[in-house]
Amino acid sequence: MRTRLVRIACLFTSIAPAAAAVMGLASSPALAEEKSSPAQQTKGPGSAVPAEGPKAAAAPPPAGSKVAAPKASVGAPKTSAKKKAPESPPLPPSPARLWLIAPSPHGPWTLRIDNEGERPMRIPADVRLLRLEVDTLNKRTKKTVRCAAPAGLKPSGFPERRALLLAPGQSYMEHFDPRLLCFGKDEAALAGGSVVRTWYGWGPPPKWSKKPPAAPFAAESTDDPPAFAPAPGLAAPTVVLSYGLPPKEAAADDAGGAEPASPVGETAQPPGDKAAQSSGDKAAQPTDDKAAHPADDKAAQTSANRPAGESPEKRVPSDKGHSAGPPGKPIVDANAPRLELTSEPWSDAASPRSIVVRVSAKNAGRRPMTVAIRSRMLEFHVAGPNGETVCTAAPPTGAIPRDLFRTLKPGASADVSLLLREVCPADTFNREGLYEVMATLHANEPGSELGLDAYTAVVPAKNTTLLRVKSAPEPFYAAAPRAVPTPKPKPEASQAPEHEEHDP
């Protein structure tokens, strides 16, 4: 009995998995469709459609057969792509043309922007937007110097007050001092042979950026829709600075037709001989004939021209004018004490209140001196955007105490620093920009009331101080910009004579 019960339990255990599999197959839709009755298979088309939908979706497609459903899904994106609006063609580049005209390394230079297109444009007419890259040719200090206006002086955005509309064929021109941008030590890069690359405006977007350039722009169209693409910045052709004229040629040009120097080997004539020659005595003998006669012939000619009975002692020239030095020229003591005044080459000030100039007075002689040097003895000649101004020195007082007189040994110097706002008129530095300051020392306290023999003289400085004011009550420009007709290129000098010959 126990053996039969064990066998029955084993039988039920083996039949359970098979029964579960049969029940799962019966519940599947595919098996239900296969076991559907003939009456269900013979029903109308309306009842057969919903039964074929799940079957087509579930059954895998046979190998090598084409499926219609994927074709429909692939064709849908193509239909949407065709419905997209066609992209507009890109706008032409800006017709603005930038020029930098630098006739000499030291200025003044000229900024010029031309409208070479057929539609008007809008530009910021402000030289402070210039950026220069100067490559020097010195082998020892070969480097690239980048010059630009400082942050306090350069406009942070588009200067609306300097907005200028240029019609086709018009230009904007402005003269400026390149030291406004290449200030301080960078001024040394402005020399002959240096290569200058110029950029005007704001930088373009980085190369990796796919976004269109954003405002502000250096040149943009005034039309709606725009006639050309806006330009964040403009580049000028590369310029090589000239070396300038030699000192002798420059002096000859400044003379304006003055008499050239006598050639080498020709003896210059005294003023008296020139006057005699201009009065009508030119027909005596040419210069070559005079040079051909030796000294003995000249002596013989002199004795022949002497009247009869006149002794040769009367014709002996006097010693007047044959002293050790030139006649009428005073003797200069090169070892005497004397002052040399120098000022710092440049000064960069944030505002007129912070303008400081440092002056140094040096004893350039070989003997010591006693002198009184005070800040009130300094006079300044200021040349700037508002014109020229003289900041006068104080007159002598005769009340300098003894301890303010100092003794300067040979080579010793005395330094003086002062605020120009305290000695100059209040409106001297009211404009932003570049100023040139020339200092003069009036050492006018002799010390005679104290029994001293102090040094007195008016000593101008050997150099000027370049001053740049970044912020001031008045703006950098005093007047609004204006457009001018674009200058036409001048004909070459070699073509001018040919053109004149053909003219009737």
VODRENKOL-765936 format. One record per residue (C-alpha): residue in three letters; x, y, z. Coordinates in steps of 0.1 Angstrom, whole numbers. Layout:
% VODRENKOL-765936
{ALA,{X,Y,Z}}
...
% end
This chain:
% VODRENKOL-765936
{MET,{0,0,0}}
{ARG,{28,24,9}}
{THR,{45,15,-24}}
{ARG,{14,25,-44}}
{LEU,{11,58,-27}}
{VAL,{47,66,-35}}
{ARG,{43,58,-71}}
{ILE,{11,79,-74}}
{ALA,{30,109,-59}}
{CYS,{58,105,-83}}
{LEU,{34,104,-112}}
{PHE,{17,137,-101}}
{THR,{51,153,-98}}
{SER,{61,144,-134}}
{ILE,{28,154,-149}}
{ALA,{26,189,-133}}
{PRO,{52,207,-156}}
{ALA,{36,192,-187}}
{ALA,{2,205,-176}}
{ALA,{16,239,-170}}
{ALA,{31,240,-205}}
{VAL,{-1,229,-220}}
{MET,{-21,256,-202}}
{GLY,{4,283,-214}}
{LEU,{1,272,-250}}
{ALA,{-36,273,-248}}
{SER,{-36,309,-235}}
{SER,{-13,322,-263}}
{PRO,{-31,341,-292}}
{ALA,{-13,321,-319}}
{LEU,{-24,288,-305}}
{ALA,{-60,301,-301}}
{GLU,{-61,311,-337}}
{GLU,{-47,278,-349}}
{LYS,{-74,259,-329}}
{SER,{-102,283,-341}}
{SER,{-133,266,-355}}
{PRO,{-141,266,-393}}
{ALA,{-171,288,-386}}
{GLN,{-148,315,-373}}
{GLN,{-125,312,-403}}
{THR,{-154,316,-427}}
{LYS,{-167,349,-412}}
{GLY,{-169,381,-433}}
{PRO,{-140,404,-441}}
{GLY,{-150,429,-414}}
{SER,{-145,403,-387}}
{ALA,{-112,389,-401}}
{VAL,{-93,423,-402}}
{PRO,{-88,426,-364}}
{ALA,{-76,390,-362}}
{GLU,{-49,396,-389}}
{GLY,{-35,428,-373}}
{PRO,{-19,412,-343}}
{LYS,{-8,383,-364}}
{ALA,{11,405,-388}}
{ALA,{27,424,-360}}
{ALA,{38,393,-341}}
{ALA,{49,371,-369}}
{PRO,{85,377,-381}}
{PRO,{89,384,-418}}
{PRO,{103,355,-439}}
{ALA,{139,357,-452}}
{GLY,{143,378,-483}}
{SER,{108,393,-482}}
{LYS,{101,431,-483}}
{VAL,{82,446,-455}}
{ALA,{58,475,-462}}
{ALA,{58,489,-427}}
{PRO,{95,499,-425}}
{LYS,{91,517,-459}}
{ALA,{63,538,-445}}
{SER,{84,547,-414}}
{VAL,{114,556,-435}}
{GLY,{94,578,-459}}
{ALA,{79,599,-431}}
{PRO,{111,619,-423}}
{LYS,{116,625,-460}}
{THR,{82,640,-462}}
{SER,{89,663,-432}}
{ALA,{123,674,-447}}
{LYS,{107,685,-479}}
{LYS,{83,707,-459}}
{LYS,{111,727,-443}}
{ALA,{115,763,-456}}
{PRO,{146,768,-478}}
{GLU,{175,786,-460}}
{SER,{182,822,-472}}
{PRO,{215,828,-490}}
{PRO,{243,843,-469}}
{LEU,{248,880,-469}}
{PRO,{277,896,-487}}
{PRO,{306,909,-465}}
{SER,{307,944,-453}}
{PRO,{320,969,-480}}
{ALA,{338,990,-453}}
{ARG,{375,995,-460}}
{LEU,{400,1005,-433}}
{TRP,{433,1024,-440}}
{LEU,{461,1034,-418}}
{ILE,{483,1062,-432}}
{ALA,{517,1065,-414}}
{PRO,{541,1088,-433}}
{SER,{566,1088,-404}}
{PRO,{572,1067,-373}}
{HIS,{565,1096,-349}}
{GLY,{532,1108,-364}}
{PRO,{508,1123,-369}}
{TRP,{490,1093,-385}}
{THR,{456,1092,-402}}
{LEU,{427,1067,-397}}
{ARG,{404,1064,-427}}
{ILE,{373,1043,-432}}
{ASP,{357,1042,-467}}
{ASN,{323,1030,-478}}
{GLU,{330,1011,-510}}
{GLY,{295,996,-514}}
{GLU,{262,1008,-529}}
{ARG,{242,1012,-497}}
{PRO,{248,1033,-466}}
{MET,{264,1020,-434}}
{ARG,{268,1029,-398}}
{ILE,{302,1030,-381}}
{PRO,{317,1042,-347}}
{ALA,{339,1071,-356}}
{ASP,{364,1067,-327}}
{VAL,{401,1063,-329}}
{ARG,{402,1048,-295}}
{LEU,{389,1015,-310}}
{LEU,{422,1010,-328}}
{ARG,{446,981,-319}}
{LEU,{481,979,-332}}
{GLU,{505,951,-334}}
{VAL,{541,963,-340}}
{ASP,{569,939,-350}}
{THR,{603,954,-344}}
{LEU,{633,944,-364}}
{ASN,{659,947,-337}}
{LYS,{677,914,-335}}
{ARG,{683,917,-298}}
{THR,{649,929,-288}}
{LYS,{628,914,-316}}
{LYS,{593,911,-303}}
{THR,{557,921,-310}}
{VAL,{543,951,-291}}
{ARG,{505,954,-287}}
{CYS,{493,989,-284}}
{ALA,{457,999,-275}}
{ALA,{439,1025,-255}}
{PRO,{437,1017,-218}}
{ALA,{405,1005,-201}}
{GLY,{396,1039,-187}}
{LEU,{400,1057,-220}}
{LYS,{386,1031,-245}}
{PRO,{348,1030,-248}}
{SER,{333,998,-233}}
{GLY,{305,995,-258}}
{PHE,{294,1012,-290}}
{PRO,{299,1050,-286}}
{GLU,{265,1063,-296}}
{ARG,{278,1099,-297}}
{ARG,{303,1089,-323}}
{ALA,{279,1070,-345}}
{LEU,{283,1081,-381}}
{LEU,{263,1072,-412}}
{LEU,{284,1069,-444}}
{ALA,{268,1071,-478}}
{PRO,{283,1053,-507}}
{GLY,{315,1071,-517}}
{GLN,{320,1088,-484}}
{SER,{348,1083,-458}}
{TYR,{357,1092,-422}}
{MET,{392,1106,-416}}
{GLU,{409,1114,-383}}
{HIS,{444,1125,-375}}
{PHE,{459,1111,-343}}
{ASP,{492,1107,-324}}
{PRO,{503,1071,-323}}
{ARG,{517,1076,-289}}
{LEU,{481,1077,-276}}
{LEU,{481,1039,-281}}
{CYS,{518,1031,-279}}
{PHE,{524,1049,-247}}
{GLY,{554,1047,-223}}
{LYS,{579,1021,-231}}
{ASP,{559,1009,-261}}
{GLU,{568,1041,-279}}
{ALA,{603,1027,-286}}
{ALA,{586,1002,-311}}
{LEU,{576,1031,-334}}
{ALA,{608,1031,-354}}
{GLY,{619,1028,-390}}
{GLY,{614,993,-404}}
{SER,{588,982,-379}}
{VAL,{558,963,-393}}
{VAL,{523,975,-381}}
{ARG,{491,954,-383}}
{THR,{459,973,-375}}
{TRP,{425,961,-362}}
{TYR,{396,985,-356}}
{GLY,{365,977,-335}}
{TRP,{359,945,-315}}
{GLY,{372,910,-319}}
{PRO,{353,884,-340}}
{PRO,{337,854,-323}}
{PRO,{360,824,-316}}
{LYS,{365,799,-344}}
{TRP,{348,771,-324}}
{SER,{317,792,-319}}
{LYS,{288,785,-343}}
{LYS,{268,815,-332}}
{PRO,{266,846,-354}}
{PRO,{285,876,-344}}
{ALA,{268,898,-318}}
{ALA,{268,936,-314}}
{PRO,{286,959,-311}}
{PHE,{298,962,-347}}
{ALA,{324,983,-364}}
{ALA,{303,984,-396}}
{GLU,{267,975,-401}}
{SER,{239,981,-427}}
{THR,{212,1007,-422}}
{ASP,{187,988,-443}}
{ASP,{160,964,-431}}
{PRO,{166,936,-441}}
{PRO,{203,943,-441}}
{ALA,{221,947,-474}}
{PHE,{254,931,-461}}
{ALA,{266,912,-431}}
{PRO,{277,932,-400}}
{ALA,{314,933,-392}}
{PRO,{326,932,-356}}
{GLY,{360,946,-367}}
{LEU,{379,958,-397}}
{ALA,{415,950,-406}}
{ALA,{438,974,-425}}
{PRO,{466,965,-449}}
{THR,{500,959,-432}}
{VAL,{522,990,-430}}
{VAL,{560,992,-428}}
{LEU,{572,1024,-411}}
{SER,{597,1045,-430}}
{TYR,{630,1055,-416}}
{GLY,{624,1092,-423}}
{LEU,{648,1118,-438}}
{PRO,{684,1121,-426}}
{PRO,{690,1152,-404}}
{LYS,{707,1171,-431}}
{GLU,{680,1165,-457}}
{ALA,{653,1173,-432}}
{ALA,{670,1206,-423}}
{ALA,{672,1214,-460}}
{ASP,{635,1208,-464}}
{ASP,{627,1229,-434}}
{ALA,{648,1257,-448}}
{GLY,{626,1260,-478}}
{GLY,{651,1267,-506}}
{ALA,{680,1279,-485}}
{GLU,{715,1280,-499}}
{PRO,{730,1245,-499}}
{ALA,{763,1238,-481}}
{SER,{795,1243,-500}}
{PRO,{811,1212,-515}}
{VAL,{839,1194,-498}}
{GLY,{873,1210,-506}}
{GLU,{859,1244,-515}}
{THR,{869,1273,-492}}
{ALA,{840,1294,-479}}
{GLN,{843,1331,-486}}
{PRO,{840,1356,-458}}
{PRO,{809,1378,-457}}
{GLY,{829,1408,-469}}
{ASP,{841,1390,-500}}
{LYS,{806,1379,-508}}
{ALA,{793,1414,-505}}
{ALA,{820,1427,-528}}
{GLN,{813,1399,-553}}
{SER,{776,1407,-553}}
{SER,{783,1445,-559}}
{GLY,{798,1440,-593}}
{ASP,{834,1427,-588}}
{LYS,{825,1392,-601}}
{ALA,{845,1397,-633}}
{ALA,{879,1397,-617}}
{GLN,{888,1360,-621}}
{PRO,{870,1327,-617}}
{THR,{877,1305,-586}}
{ASP,{896,1279,-607}}
{ASP,{920,1306,-620}}
{LYS,{927,1318,-584}}
{ALA,{934,1283,-573}}
{ALA,{958,1278,-602}}
{HIS,{982,1306,-592}}
{PRO,{1008,1296,-566}}
{ALA,{1017,1317,-536}}
{ASP,{1047,1333,-553}}
{ASP,{1026,1344,-582}}
{LYS,{1001,1360,-558}}
{ALA,{1029,1379,-541}}
{ALA,{1042,1391,-574}}
{GLN,{1008,1402,-585}}
{THR,{1004,1421,-552}}
{SER,{1037,1439,-557}}
{ALA,{1028,1447,-593}}
{ASN,{995,1462,-583}}
{ARG,{1011,1483,-555}}
{PRO,{1014,1520,-565}}
{ALA,{1049,1533,-572}}
{GLY,{1068,1546,-542}}
{GLU,{1048,1528,-516}}
{SER,{1068,1507,-492}}
{PRO,{1058,1470,-486}}
{GLU,{1056,1477,-448}}
{LYS,{1025,1497,-452}}
{ARG,{1007,1468,-468}}
{VAL,{1014,1444,-439}}
{PRO,{980,1432,-424}}
{SER,{973,1442,-389}}
{ASP,{970,1417,-360}}
{LYS,{934,1427,-353}}
{GLY,{911,1397,-355}}
{HIS,{939,1371,-353}}
{SER,{935,1364,-315}}
{ALA,{933,1329,-300}}
{GLY,{895,1328,-304}}
{PRO,{870,1340,-330}}
{PRO,{864,1378,-329}}
{GLY,{835,1389,-307}}
{LYS,{828,1355,-292}}
{PRO,{830,1354,-254}}
{ILE,{851,1328,-236}}
{VAL,{831,1300,-221}}
{ASP,{842,1283,-189}}
{ALA,{834,1247,-195}}
{ASN,{841,1238,-159}}
{ALA,{818,1263,-143}}
{PRO,{788,1250,-124}}
{ARG,{756,1249,-143}}
{LEU,{722,1232,-141}}
{GLU,{707,1207,-165}}
{LEU,{669,1201,-161}}
{THR,{653,1168,-171}}
{SER,{617,1156,-166}}
{GLU,{603,1121,-167}}
{PRO,{595,1110,-202}}
{TRP,{558,1100,-196}}
{SER,{531,1101,-170}}
{ASP,{498,1082,-171}}
{ALA,{471,1097,-149}}
{ALA,{436,1084,-142}}
{SER,{421,1119,-137}}
{PRO,{434,1155,-136}}
{ARG,{437,1154,-98}}
{SER,{464,1126,-100}}
{ILE,{487,1142,-125}}
{VAL,{522,1142,-111}}
{VAL,{554,1154,-128}}
{ARG,{589,1147,-115}}
{VAL,{617,1170,-125}}
{SER,{654,1166,-117}}
{ALA,{680,1194,-117}}
{LYS,{716,1182,-120}}
{ASN,{749,1201,-116}}
{ALA,{765,1194,-150}}
{GLY,{796,1214,-142}}
{ARG,{829,1205,-126}}
{ARG,{827,1228,-96}}
{PRO,{801,1229,-67}}
{MET,{773,1254,-66}}
{THR,{750,1269,-40}}
{VAL,{714,1271,-53}}
{ALA,{678,1272,-40}}
{ILE,{654,1250,-59}}
{ARG,{617,1251,-49}}
{SER,{586,1237,-67}}
{ARG,{572,1273,-71}}
{MET,{601,1281,-93}}
{LEU,{589,1257,-120}}
{GLU,{571,1269,-151}}
{PHE,{552,1245,-174}}
{HIS,{541,1249,-210}}
{VAL,{512,1226,-217}}
{ALA,{500,1217,-252}}
{GLY,{469,1196,-253}}
{PRO,{435,1191,-269}}
{ASN,{422,1225,-257}}
{GLY,{453,1244,-270}}
{GLU,{483,1257,-252}}
{THR,{485,1269,-216}}
{VAL,{514,1284,-196}}
{CYS,{516,1276,-159}}
{THR,{538,1305,-147}}
{ALA,{564,1303,-119}}
{ALA,{563,1325,-88}}
{PRO,{585,1357,-87}}
{PRO,{615,1359,-64}}
{THR,{607,1367,-28}}
{GLY,{641,1374,-12}}
{ALA,{629,1356,19}}
{ILE,{644,1322,14}}
{PRO,{659,1309,47}}
{ARG,{695,1298,48}}
{ASP,{687,1261,53}}
{LEU,{668,1260,20}}
{PHE,{699,1268,0}}
{ARG,{717,1236,-8}}
{THR,{752,1228,-22}}
{LEU,{753,1206,-52}}
{LYS,{785,1188,-59}}
{PRO,{795,1180,-95}}
{GLY,{771,1154,-108}}
{ALA,{747,1158,-78}}
{SER,{710,1164,-85}}
{ALA,{679,1176,-67}}
{ASP,{645,1161,-75}}
{VAL,{611,1179,-73}}
{SER,{577,1163,-77}}
{LEU,{545,1183,-78}}
{LEU,{508,1180,-88}}
{LEU,{501,1200,-119}}
{ARG,{466,1207,-108}}
{GLU,{480,1230,-80}}
{VAL,{502,1252,-103}}
{CYS,{481,1252,-135}}
{PRO,{447,1268,-142}}
{ALA,{417,1247,-133}}
{ASP,{406,1240,-169}}
{THR,{440,1230,-182}}
{PHE,{433,1193,-181}}
{ASN,{395,1192,-185}}
{ARG,{397,1170,-216}}
{GLU,{406,1134,-220}}
{GLY,{435,1127,-242}}
{LEU,{472,1133,-247}}
{TYR,{492,1163,-234}}
{GLU,{528,1174,-239}}
{VAL,{544,1193,-210}}
{MET,{576,1213,-211}}
{ALA,{592,1224,-178}}
{THR,{614,1254,-171}}
{LEU,{632,1262,-139}}
{HIS,{635,1298,-128}}
{ALA,{663,1298,-102}}
{ASN,{658,1334,-92}}
{GLU,{669,1335,-55}}
{PRO,{705,1350,-54}}
{GLY,{707,1349,-16}}
{SER,{724,1383,-14}}
{GLU,{704,1392,17}}
{LEU,{721,1363,34}}
{GLY,{756,1371,21}}
{LEU,{755,1342,-4}}
{ASP,{764,1341,-40}}
{ALA,{738,1316,-52}}
{TYR,{734,1303,-87}}
{THR,{707,1320,-107}}
{ALA,{695,1312,-142}}
{VAL,{665,1302,-163}}
{VAL,{670,1265,-173}}
{PRO,{646,1248,-197}}
{ALA,{642,1211,-196}}
{LYS,{661,1190,-221}}
{ASN,{630,1168,-229}}
{THR,{592,1170,-227}}
{THR,{568,1149,-206}}
{LEU,{541,1130,-224}}
{LEU,{510,1130,-203}}
{ARG,{479,1108,-209}}
{VAL,{446,1116,-190}}
{LYS,{422,1087,-190}}
{SER,{391,1104,-174}}
{ALA,{382,1140,-173}}
{PRO,{350,1162,-171}}
{GLU,{350,1168,-208}}
{PRO,{348,1139,-233}}
{PHE,{376,1129,-256}}
{TYR,{360,1146,-287}}
{ALA,{347,1181,-286}}
{ALA,{328,1180,-319}}
{ALA,{306,1154,-336}}
{PRO,{321,1134,-365}}
{ARG,{314,1142,-401}}
{ALA,{317,1124,-433}}
{VAL,{339,1136,-462}}
{PRO,{340,1125,-499}}
{THR,{364,1096,-504}}
{PRO,{398,1110,-515}}
{LYS,{407,1100,-550}}
{PRO,{442,1084,-556}}
{LYS,{467,1109,-569}}
{PRO,{485,1102,-602}}
{GLU,{520,1091,-601}}
{ALA,{548,1117,-605}}
{SER,{562,1099,-635}}
{GLN,{529,1102,-654}}
{ALA,{524,1139,-647}}
{PRO,{549,1153,-673}}
{GLU,{535,1130,-700}}
{HIS,{500,1142,-693}}
{GLU,{512,1178,-695}}
{GLU,{528,1172,-729}}
{HIS,{496,1159,-745}}
{ASP,{475,1188,-732}}
{PRO,{470,1215,-759}}
% end
